[in-house]
Amino acid sequence: MMPFLLAEFAMFENILPLYVYCIGSHEQKHLLRPDGYPAHQLFLCRSGMGIFRIVGSSDLVMTPGTMLILPAGVPHEYFPDQSEDAWELGFVAFSGSASDAILAHLGNRTPTLLKKNQFHKHWNKLESLWQLINLNRENGFWESSRSMYDMLLSVLEEQTQQEVKQRIKPIGQPNTALQEAIKLIHDHYNERLHLSNLARAVGYSVQHFHRLFVSIYGVTPMLYIQQIRMRRSIQLFHENPSMTVEQVAQQLGMETSYFIRIFKRTYGQTPKQFMK
C-alpha cells in the first residue's frame, strides 16, 4: 500500500505545466463526491472490484488490471463491489495548464474506462512516482512533473496503439506499404512531407493512398503529420524549458506563425500561454 500523499508544491502551481496533486493506494471504501474533485484523476485497480457511479452516465466497473480517467469537477461516487477480495485502488491526481490537453487525448474530457493495458508497467510507474514525492527531495517538484508526464504519455501511447490495431483488423493482413509510410512520417516529420511524395514512396497513387490511410488510421496523412509535430512540440517544451517558440518551430520544420496558429488550434492556447 502507498499511504495518501498530498504533493506540497503549491508555490509551483503557476510554474509547472503539469504537476501531481496527490497520490496513493489503499483498500478503497465508499466515497461520495457530489461536487467532483479539484484535479484530474487516474485510477488503477490492482485487486477486487469496484463501481464508479457518474452523474448522468452509466456505471463504470473496475476489475483487476483496469484503469480509469476521471476529469476534475465531475460529480461522482465509488464503492467496492460485494466480492470477497478487498478493492485495492491506486490513484494519482494531476493538474496544471497542460493537464487539460493531455486529458483530451486520453478520454476526451469525459470519465473513461481505459482498454486492456500493460497494468504492471503503469503500477510500477505509480509506485516510483509515490516514492519520489514521499522523499520530498530538493527539486522533487521538477522530477515528479517529468515522471507524471512520462506515466500519462505511456498510457496514451498504449491506448493509441490499440486503437490503430483495431482499425487495421478489418483490412486483414497488415498493410506493409502504409506501415512504411508511417515510418517515413515519424523519421521525417520535421521536413517538408508532401502527400504526393509519400504516396510515390510506397507505390500508390495519391488518391488511393489518401483513401486507404484515412480508412485505417482515421485521419488524413497531413493531419497525422500535424499531430506528430504538436505532440513533439509539447515534449520539446517540457524537456527544454529555455527553448523559444521560434526554436521549437524550427525543430519541427514549421514557420513560427504557422506553428503558433496550429498549436492554438490544437491545444486552445498559444505556446507562450502554455509555458506560463
C-alpha positions in Angstrom: 0.0 0.0 0.0 1.0 3.6 -0.6 -0.4 5.9 2.1 -2.1 9.0 0.7 0.3 11.8 -0.1 -0.6 15.4 -0.9 2.1 16.9 -3.0 3.2 20.1 -1.3 4.1 22.0 -4.4 1.6 24.8 -4.1 4.1 27.6 -4.9 4.9 25.9 -8.3 1.3 25.6 -9.5 1.8 28.6 -11.7 5.2 27.4 -12.9 4.8 23.8 -13.7 2.5 23.0 -16.7 1.8 19.6 -15.2 2.1 18.7 -11.5 1.0 16.0 -9.1 -1.9 17.0 -6.8 -2.0 13.8 -4.6 -1.1 10.1 -4.9 -1.5 6.8 -3.1 -3.2 3.4 -2.9 -5.4 1.7 -0.3 -8.2 -0.7 0.3 -11.0 1.5 -1.1 -14.2 2.1 0.8 -17.3 4.0 -0.3 -16.6 7.6 -1.2 -19.1 10.3 -2.3 -18.0 13.5 -4.1 -21.1 15.4 -5.2 -19.0 18.3 -6.4 -16.3 16.2 -8.0 -12.6 16.5 -7.3 -10.5 19.7 -7.9 -7.9 17.8 -10.1 -8.0 15.2 -12.8 -7.5 11.6 -11.6 -6.1 8.4 -12.9 -7.2 5.2 -11.0 -5.6 1.8 -11.2 -7.4 -1.3 -9.9 -5.0 -3.9 -8.5 -7.4 -6.3 -6.9 -11.1 -6.8 -6.1 -13.9 -5.0 -7.9 -15.5 -1.6 -7.6 -18.0 0.7 -9.2 -17.8 4.3 -10.2 -21.1 6.0 -10.4 -21.0 9.1 -12.5 -23.9 11.6 -12.6 -25.6 11.4 -16.0 -23.9 8.3 -17.3 -23.8 4.5 -16.8 -21.8 2.9 -14.0 -18.2 2.1 -14.8 -17.0 -1.2 -13.3 -13.3 -1.6 -12.4 -11.8 -5.0 -12.3 -8.2 -6.1 -11.6 -5.9 -4.7 -14.2 -8.1 -1.9 -15.4 -7.6 1.9 -15.3 -9.9 4.8 -15.3 -9.6 8.5 -16.2 -11.8 10.9 -14.2 -11.8 14.6 -15.1 -11.9 17.3 -12.4 -15.2 18.7 -11.3 -17.3 15.7 -12.3 -19.8 14.7 -9.6 -19.3 11.0 -8.7 -19.1 8.3 -6.1 -17.3 5.0 -6.0 -17.6 1.9 -3.8 -16.4 -1.7 -3.7 -18.5 -4.5 -5.2 -19.8 -7.2 -2.9 -16.9 -9.5 -3.7 -14.7 -11.3 -1.2 -11.5 -9.6 -2.3 -10.6 -6.2 -1.0 -10.8 -3.4 -3.6 -7.2 -2.1 -3.8 -7.2 1.1 -5.8 -4.2 3.2 -6.7 -4.7 6.8 -7.8 -2.8 9.9 -8.8 -4.4 13.3 -9.2 -2.8 15.8 -11.5 -3.3 19.4 -12.7 -1.6 22.2 -14.5 -2.0 24.1 -17.7 -1.0 21.1 -19.8 -3.3 18.6 -18.0 -6.5 19.5 -20.0 -4.7 18.9 -23.3 -3.4 15.5 -22.1 -6.8 14.6 -20.7 -8.4 15.4 -24.1 -6.3 12.8 -25.7 -6.8 10.1 -23.1 -10.6 10.4 -22.5 -12.0 13.3 -24.5 -12.6 15.1 -21.1 -15.2 12.5 -20.0 -14.9 9.7 -17.5 -13.3 6.9 -19.4 -12.5 3.3 -18.5 -9.3 2.6 -20.4 -8.9 -0.5 -22.5 -6.8 -3.6 -21.7 -3.3 -2.4 -20.8 0.2 -3.3 -19.5 -1.1 -2.8 -16.0 2.1 -3.8 -14.1 4.2 -1.3 -16.0 1.8 1.5 -15.1 1.5 0.4 -11.5 5.3 0.4 -11.2 5.4 3.9 -12.5 2.8 4.9 -9.9 4.9 3.4 -7.1 8.0 5.2 -8.4 6.1 8.5 -8.5 4.9 7.9 -5.0 8.4 7.2 -3.7 9.7 10.4 -5.4 7.1 12.6 -3.7 7.5 10.8 -0.4 11.2 11.6 -0.4 10.3 15.2 -0.9 13.9 16.0 -2.1 15.1 19.3 -3.4 13.9 19.8 -7.0 11.4 17.0 -6.4 8.7 19.1 -8.0 10.5 19.1 -11.3 11.2 15.3 -11.1 7.7 14.4 -10.2 6.3 16.6 -13.1 8.5 14.7 -15.5 7.5 11.4 -14.1 3.8 12.3 -14.2 4.2 13.3 -17.8 6.0 10.1 -18.6 3.3 8.0 -17.0 0.4 9.7 -18.8 2.3 9.6 -22.1 2.9 5.9 -21.6 -0.8 5.3 -21.0 -1.7 7.5 -24.1 0.8 5.6 -26.3 -0.6 2.3 -25.3 -4.2 3.4 -25.9 -3.4 4.9 -29.2 -1.6 1.7 -30.4 -4.6 -0.3 -29.5 -6.9 2.0 -31.5 -4.7 1.7 -34.5 -4.6 -2.1 -34.3 -8.4 -2.2 -34.1 -8.6 0.0 -37.2 -6.2 -2.3 -39.1 -8.1 -5.6 -38.2 -10.9 -5.2 -40.8 -8.4 -4.9 -43.6 -6.9 -8.4 -42.8 -3.2 -8.7 -43.2 -1.1 -5.6 -42.1 -0.6 -3.2 -45.0 3.2 -3.1 -45.3 3.1 -0.1 -47.6 1.2 2.0 -45.1 3.5 0.8 -42.3 6.4 2.1 -44.4 4.6 5.4 -44.8 4.1 5.7 -41.1 7.8 5.0 -40.6 8.7 7.7 -43.1 6.5 10.2 -41.3 8.0 9.5 -37.9 11.5 9.6 -39.3 11.0 12.9 -41.3 8.1 14.7 -39.6 10.3 17.8 -39.3 10.9 18.0 -43.1 8.6 19.1 -45.9 6.4 16.0 -46.5 4.1 16.2 -49.5 1.3 13.8 -49.9 2.4 13.0 -53.5 5.9 12.1 -52.2 4.6 9.8 -49.5 2.2 8.1 -51.9 5.0 7.7 -54.5 7.4 6.3 -51.9 5.1 3.4 -51.0 3.9 2.8 -54.6 0.3 4.2 -54.5 -1.5 6.9 -56.4 -2.2 10.0 -54.3 -6.0 9.3 -54.3 -5.6 5.6 -53.3 -3.0 6.3 -50.6 -5.1 9.1 -49.1 -8.3 7.0 -49.0 -6.5 3.9 -47.6 -4.7 5.9 -44.9 -7.9 7.5 -43.7 -9.8 4.2 -43.6 -7.1 2.6 -41.4 -5.9 5.5 -39.2 -9.0 7.6 -39.1 -7.2 10.9 -40.1 -5.7 12.2 -43.2 -1.9 11.8 -43.7 -1.4 15.6 -43.4 -3.3 15.7 -40.1 -1.4 12.7 -38.8 1.9 14.6 -39.5 0.5 17.7 -37.8 -0.5 15.7 -34.7 3.0 14.2 -34.5 4.5 17.7 -34.7 2.2 19.1 -32.0 3.0 16.2 -29.6 6.7 16.6 -30.3 6.4 20.3 -29.5 4.9 19.6 -26.1 7.8 17.2 -25.5 10.3 19.8 -26.5 8.8 22.4 -24.2 9.0 20.0 -21.3 12.5 18.8 -22.0 13.9 22.2 -22.8 12.0 24.9 -20.8 14.6 27.5 -22.1 13.7 26.9 -25.8 11.9 29.8 -27.5 8.8 29.3 -29.6 10.9 30.1 -32.7 13.4 27.4 -31.9 10.7 24.8 -31.3 9.0 25.7 -34.6 12.4 25.4 -36.3 12.9 21.9 -34.8 9.6 20.9 -36.2 10.3 22.3 -39.7 7.5 24.8 -39.4 7.3 28.6 -39.9 6.8 30.2 -36.5 3.5 32.0 -37.3 2.0 28.7 -38.7 3.3 26.7 -35.7 1.6 29.2 -33.3 -1.7 29.0 -35.2 -1.7 25.2 -35.3 -0.7 24.9 -31.7 -3.5 27.2 -30.6 -6.0 25.3 -32.7 -4.8 22.0 -31.2 -4.5 23.0 -27.5 -6.6 26.1 -27.1 -3.8 28.4 -26.2 -0.6 29.8 -27.7 2.8 28.2 -26.9 3.7 31.1 -24.7 0.5 30.8 -22.7 1.1 27.0 -22.4 4.6 27.6 -20.9 3.5 30.1 -18.3 
